[in-house]
Amino acid sequence: MSHSHEVRAALEQREAALSPFATRSSSSRGRERPEQQSPVRLEFQRDRDRIIHCKSFRRLKHKTQVFVAPADDHYVTRLTHTLEVAQIGRTIARALNLNEDLTEAISLGHDLGHTPFGHRGEEALAELLPEGFSHNEQSLRVVERLERGGRGLNLTWEVRDGILHHSKSRQGIMATDSDLPATLEARIARIADTVAYLNHDIADAIRAGLLSDRDLPVGVRRTLGDRHSQRIDTLVSDIVDESWTATGRLGTDVTPVIGMSPVVLAATDELREFMFQRVYLWEDAQPEAASARRLVRFLFEHYVAHPDEMLSDFTLPDDPPWRRSADYIAGMTDTFAIDLGHRLGFET
C-alpha cells in the first residue's frame, strides 16, 4: 500500500506554515516544460536534487575558488564554497521561517557555470566573447540549455531567477541595484555567498602565509570577531536580527528585507575591501594567474579555429564556434584545462 499521498500532503502542510512572505512551491511560476508532480518531493526539493546529481555540480570539486593550483588539499574549491553557501543560507532561511528548500537549491546552483581558474578564467572569456561573459549568466545557461545533452535541468523559475541574480557589485555587498532577485530566499543565497567567501578566503590566505588573524583591521575584529567561527556567527545572527520582518511576526503590512545592521555592514564592507587589496589583487598579479588567463585564451582560439575537435555534450551544435568554445571551456575543471593545454602545445 502506497503512502506517498500522505508524504506529499505533510510536505505541503509544512510549507503552508512558513512565513507569509515565504515563496511556496505551490505558487511557483513553474517550469519551462510542465511536468507531473513528484509524490514525495515538492518542486524546489526536486530542483535541489537535480542540481546535486548533474555533471556540472560534480566538476566543481576541481575548480579554483581563489588560489590557482594550491599546494595542499585543504584550500577551498568551488564545490566546498558552494556547500558552505548552502549551509549558511539554510540556517538563515530556517531562522526566518522562509523556504529553506528554495534557498538551498539556489545556493547549490549559483556557481555551476563558473570557469576554471576562478575569476581569472571568467575575465579572460569576457574579453574574448562578443557579448562578454559572466559566470552567473553562464550558470543559468548551464541549467537551462547545456545540461542533459542540451535539454537542461528544467528548473523552476524561482531557482533560475536566484541563480542569475546572485552576483554583487564591487561597490558593496548590500549596494542597491536593479538586479536583485525576486524572492527573499534568493536574497538570502546572495548574502550567504558573501559570508561564505569572505571567511573561507581569509582562512586560505592565512594558510598561504599571506595573512594572520591579527592582520585584519582592528574595527573588523572588534565588530565581527577574531576567529572564523566568531565572524560567521556574528554575521548570520545579525542578518537574522535585521531581517526579522521577513518572518511575518511583526505583521504583514511591512516590506520584508534581507539585510545587515549598519555597524556590521560597515565592518563587512571594510573586510571585503581589505581582502581585495591584500589577497584578491595580489593573487591576480601572480604568474599562475597570468598563465591561467593565457591558457583560457589559447584554448578558446584553438577551438574557434577547430570546432570539430570539441568532443563534448556541453556545446550546442547549432551555435557559432565562439559560443561553443566558450561553453566547452567554461565547463572544464582546472586540471582538465591544464592537461588539455599541454596536449595542444600550450607553453607556460
C-alpha positions, 0 to 999 in steps of 0.5 A: 500500500502506497503512502506517498499521498500522505508524504506529499500532503505533510510536505505541503502542510509544512510549507503552508506554515512558513512565513507569509512572505515565504515563496511556496512551491505551490505558487511557483511560476513553474517550469519551462516544460510542465511536468507531473508532480513528484509524490514525495518531493515538492518542486524546489526539493526536486530542483535541489536534487537535480542540481546535486546529481548533474555533471556540472555540480560534480566538476566543481570539486576541481575548480579554483575558488581563489588560489590557482593550483594550491599546494595542499588539499585543504584550500577551498574549491568551488564545490566546498564554497558552494556547500558552505553557501548552502549551509549558511543560507539554510540556517538563515532561511530556517531562522526566518521561517522562509523556504529553506528548500528554495534557498538551498537549491539556489545556493547549490546552483549559483556557481555551476557555470563558473570557469576554471581558474576562478575569476581569472578564467571568467575575465579572460572569456569576457574579453574574448566573447562578443557579448562578454561573459559572466559566470552567473549568466553562464550558470543559468545557461548551464541549467537551462540549455547545456545540461542533459545533452542540451535539454537542461535541468528544467528548473523552476523559475524561482531557482533560475531567477536566484541563480542569475541574480546572485552576483554583487557589485564591487561597490558593496555587498548590500549596494542597491541595484536593479538586479536583485532577485525576486524572492527573499530566499534568493536574497538570502543565497546572495548574502550567504555567498558573501559570508561564505567567501569572505571567511573561507578566503581569509582562512586560505590566505592565512594558510598561504602565509599571506595573512594572520588573524591579527592582520585584519583591521582592528574595527573588523575584529572588534565588530565581527570577531577574531576567529572564523567561527566568531565572524560567521556567527556574528554575521548570520545572527545579525542578518537574522536580527535585521531581517526579522520582518521577513518572518511575518511576526511583526505583521504583514503590512511591512516590506520584508528585507534581507539585510545587515545592521549598519555597524556590521555592514560597515565592518563587512564592507571594510573586510571585503575591501581589505581582502581585495587589496591584500589577497584578491589583487595580489593573487591576480598579479601572480604568474599562475594567474597570468598563465591561467588567463593565457591558457583560457585564451589559447584554448578558446582560439584553438577551438574557434579555429577547430570546432570539430575537435570539441568532443563534448555534450556541453556545446550546442551544435547549432551555435557559432564556434565562439559560443561553443568554445566558450561553453566547452571551456567554461565547463572544464575543471582546472586540471582538465584545462591544464592537461588539455593545454599541454596536449595542444602545445600550450607553453607556460 
